[in-house]
Amino acid sequence: MIDSLSSAHARRIALAAQGFSRARPAAPAARHIHRLMDRLGALQIDSVNVFARSHYMPLFSRLGSYDPALLDRVFLSRTTHYVEYLAHEATFIPVEDWPLWQFRMDRFRERWANADSWPSRNPRTLAWVQDELRARGPLRPADLRDDAPRERGTWWDWDDVKLALEHLWRTGDVAISGRTGFERTYALAEHVIPDAIRSRTVDRSDAIRELVRRAARSSGVATASDLADYYRIRDRAAVTQSISDLTDAGELLPVQVRGWQRGGRPLRSWRHREAVLPRRIDTAALLTPFDPVVWFRDRALRAFDLDYRIEIYVPAEKRRYGYYCLPVLVGDRIVARLDLKADRASSTLQVQSSWWEPPAQPDDDAARIAEQIALAASWQGLEHVSVSGWGTASDTLHGALASMPGVSLRRHVHARESAA
């Protein structure tokens, strides 16, 4: 018999699997990050810094106000705890997971094996980059650029350095040993990944099954598409086989989530055997668009009624919500989206636009959202908060912030308001 879950139950299970049923620690420490990474499996990296870079956000959403330098020490210093790879997009992953991704590294190598590919046409560039890393150790791209052998003729181009490093990283010959600011430092994989890990081999089918298992644990309850997307596994046949194997082993339990449909038919779904259904989710959090809760847009729409599109590349006059809106979680509902900007010059967190989502209960939710806005300003070291009038939630949130003691509140006019 297949168990039946309401959509609200599925949301609570999913959020608990993502760490939102736990109380935030009073003083977040490295152990909390390691524990959270065990739950998430991967932390997506993104360069957009209008408020805070995306990889800093999931920790803030779950742990509260922590020192961003703590993330730098845990992830960006030259340790052997975590390394970067394409586990979703570019993500931090536990270094011991490196062998799990050999099937993806091999796939990149196979894809570029044909004679017309860039790597096949540029063996000298690849060899030179590897020789430099072998002789000199970890290097920034700028270090290679400065020493590029231009005297060798027209074969050299700075774009070729970047292409070589990215190719070698994707195939696992090179690893990222750290970052300076946001700039990567590259090294030969043997200089970053311990030999005991690099020498371990994992069969492709075993690796995919393990990744599907982890995706199920991190998702709580999920469809096959959800499980495939968590680690961007394109081989649906392999995902289907993995689900079957894990179901036979009792790790995945078939369920039906009421309201999860496609074309009027229920979607097949599975619950991880360790997933828990909390009585309630009592949290409020700002989410990055690249948080695992919402990074798969089909799941965000199905589970949270959040129809999300990043508008960074949309012309300003055509944006519906704003440049880089953050979904806002209250309880088990995504109730709003906020376009935030950290204006360092004026030490102000600007709420450039704010919008209610359909599940919102504005009278109840506004105060909790205002608390998270004030916390976000404090976390980023900003002294003031300003709220524009653009958006359906702006007046209510301005009022909620105005009633909070200790908040230095300002109004600002968004360009969209001026145009109107």
Secondary structure as GFF3:
##gff-version 3
##sequence-region A 1 420
A	DSSP	beta_strand	3	5	.	.	.	ID=ss1
A	DSSP	alpha_helix	7	17	.	.	.	ID=ss2
A	DSSP	alpha_helix	30	40	.	.	.	ID=ss3
A	DSSP	beta_strand	43	44	.	.	.	ID=ss4
A	DSSP	three_ten_helix	54	56	.	.	.	ID=ss5
A	DSSP	alpha_helix	57	63	.	.	.	ID=ss6
A	DSSP	alpha_helix	68	71	.	.	.	ID=ss7
A	DSSP	pi_helix	72	76	.	.	.	ID=ss8
A	DSSP	beta_strand	82	86	.	.	.	ID=ss9
A	DSSP	beta_strand	90	94	.	.	.	ID=ss10
A	DSSP	three_ten_helix	95	101	.	.	.	ID=ss11
A	DSSP	alpha_helix	102	111	.	.	.	ID=ss12
A	DSSP	alpha_helix	118	121	.	.	.	ID=ss13
A	DSSP	alpha_helix	123	136	.	.	.	ID=ss14
A	DSSP	alpha_helix	141	146	.	.	.	ID=ss15
A	DSSP	three_ten_helix	150	152	.	.	.	ID=ss16
A	DSSP	alpha_helix	158	170	.	.	.	ID=ss17
A	DSSP	beta_strand	174	180	.	.	.	ID=ss18
A	DSSP	beta_strand	183	188	.	.	.	ID=ss19
A	DSSP	three_ten_helix	189	191	.	.	.	ID=ss20
A	DSSP	alpha_helix	195	198	.	.	.	ID=ss21
A	DSSP	alpha_helix	204	219	.	.	.	ID=ss22
A	DSSP	beta_strand	221	223	.	.	.	ID=ss23
A	DSSP	alpha_helix	224	230	.	.	.	ID=ss24
A	DSSP	alpha_helix	236	248	.	.	.	ID=ss25
A	DSSP	beta_strand	252	257	.	.	.	ID=ss26
A	DSSP	beta_strand	261	262	.	.	.	ID=ss27
A	DSSP	beta_strand	265	266	.	.	.	ID=ss28
A	DSSP	beta_strand	269	272	.	.	.	ID=ss29
A	DSSP	beta_strand	284	286	.	.	.	ID=ss30
A	DSSP	alpha_helix	297	304	.	.	.	ID=ss31
A	DSSP	three_ten_helix	316	318	.	.	.	ID=ss32
A	DSSP	beta_strand	325	330	.	.	.	ID=ss33
A	DSSP	beta_strand	333	343	.	.	.	ID=ss34
A	DSSP	beta_strand	348	356	.	.	.	ID=ss35
A	DSSP	alpha_helix	362	379	.	.	.	ID=ss36
A	DSSP	beta_strand	384	387	.	.	.	ID=ss37
A	DSSP	alpha_helix	394	402	.	.	.	ID=ss38
A	DSSP	beta_strand	408	411	.	.	.	ID=ss39
A	DSSP	alpha_helix	415	419	.	.	.	ID=ss40
###
